[in-house]
């Protein structure tokens, strides 16, 4: 893992970025958002006070490969995810 970026899907402005995960989980792909201490560098330091309606989360594995997914925040908030699991859009 190289970088995770969170974008406002409507305005196409970046909301948050984390570079070079520091934890073993992060290097394997479990990427906590808004947790600057889990990355070598992040910007800004924390979660915005209000999230956009949809977020585009982009993960770069290396300069030639990355993935992206758009999340509807209302849908994510309604989701019931068992501990140790993740939501698969």
N, C-alpha and C positions, 0 to 999 in steps of 0.2 A: 504494500500500500504506500502510496505517495502522498495523496491529498484527498480530502473530502470537501466539497463546496455545497452550500445551500443557497438556492436562488429563489426569489419571488417570481413565480411563473408568469404573473400578469405584467409586471414592470420590467422583467429580465434584469433586475439589479441583484447583486450578490448580497445575501443577508449574513452569511458566516462562512469561514474557511478554517480548516485545520490541516496542518502540514506535518508529515512524518510522525505517525502514531508511535508513542513511546512504550505502550504495553504490548505484551505478547498477543492478547486478544485483538488489539487494534491492528497489529501486523497481519493477523489471520482474517480480518474483515469485520469484526464486531466494533463498529465505530460509534462511540457516544458523541452526540451532537451537543454543542454549547459547553463542553468540558475542556477548556483550554489547557488544563494541566495534563491532559492525556495526549498532548501533541507537542512536538518541538516548538511550533509556532502556531498561533491562531489569531483570528481577527473577526469581529471584536471579541472582547473577553467573555461575554456571556450571551444568553438568549435575549432577543429583543422583547420588549414589554408586550407587544402585540404581534402575533404571527400573521402573515398573509393567508388568504383563503387556500392557496395551493402552493406547495413548495416543490421545486425541482432539486433533487439531491444527486450530485455527480461525484463519482469516485474514480480517481485516476490511479491505476496500478503501476504504470510506467509511462514514458512519453508517447508510446504508440498504442496504449490500450486503456480504455475507460468505459464506464457504464453510467447510465442516468435513469432515474425513475421520478415520475411526478406523483405527489401525494396530496390528496384532499384532506386538509386539516380536520374538518368536521367529521369525516369518515374515520380518521385515525383516532380521534378522541372518543368515538363511540365503540371502537373495537375492544373486545375482551380477549386479551392474550395471556395464556397461562405462563406462570413463571418459568424461565428457562427456554421460552419459545420466542419467535419473532413473527411479525405480521408480513405475510407474503402478498404483495399487491397483485 
